[in-house]
């Protein structure tokens, strides 16, 4: 420090207090409600169940699928709007086959989660298995699907 310069310790102390207060405020404003890993996993499982329940209802899916949602289907990748438009143009039949999950694996990575598993669809004539990977992001206070990929398993 040059000989003619003096330090105003009161100003330095105020600056440290101001910086600490700002960092505390920023960290509180940008961190969502802290959840345990188990709570986050249960939230994703509930979202998966809801999605399976309303998978043919484009209105209900609008809340589940993020605006930037992508769906990997055989031969192409479709957007949220393409997915919902397809459902609007091809309404589901009155009688839906029974569907259930098997072999679910849920992993949480901070503000994102991945669910891998299988959906088993049972009709009077057969059972069909589809493997899937769903990716979720925690946004606007809730989990939303940002991507899904499905792989039908060929039967014997």
Steps between C-alpha positions, in 0.01 A plus 500: 500500500632845413608716792237767436204255491303420810255220558154577628430181696140603560438503122679167453289344778182635342604362164559152650162512672330612177669225297411232755139620510479498121640145475258378765207660317606357163549150637160505667322634193650254253491177696166321492351342805749243617373146455654174597602262223218268606240780481623592152482137388145465634401821320633360172321168553173687562556702185564179303177348633305813407656504152404136440147573623447795260732403214222532242364833632674794329346754739627318811842446341553872446584529870733198501699565182744793504482752217832367363396132537633256238367149434727248328280261302604245238644692206480857634500746786179696556433815700246553775261670259530219244436244774191683629371564146527129420292418809238760401475353150495138621280482813535187711241226490242484777641176636866540592721198558631449851850640546745471785863576573773244558866524593506874573833670568489859626806722524511864608775742402433833669229671293466205258384142522500192279255213515570177312261210492243302309131547432306176470179530297254216543205432270273199465728356234855584600747684715733764354813640666655840427825614658534873564727776623334819628698811591353762733606849603381692805361830366251759620453314828421161346649211311438487126595247234761638259569183304383144453615208291309176453616165372236236427624151586427243234297209634586132456 
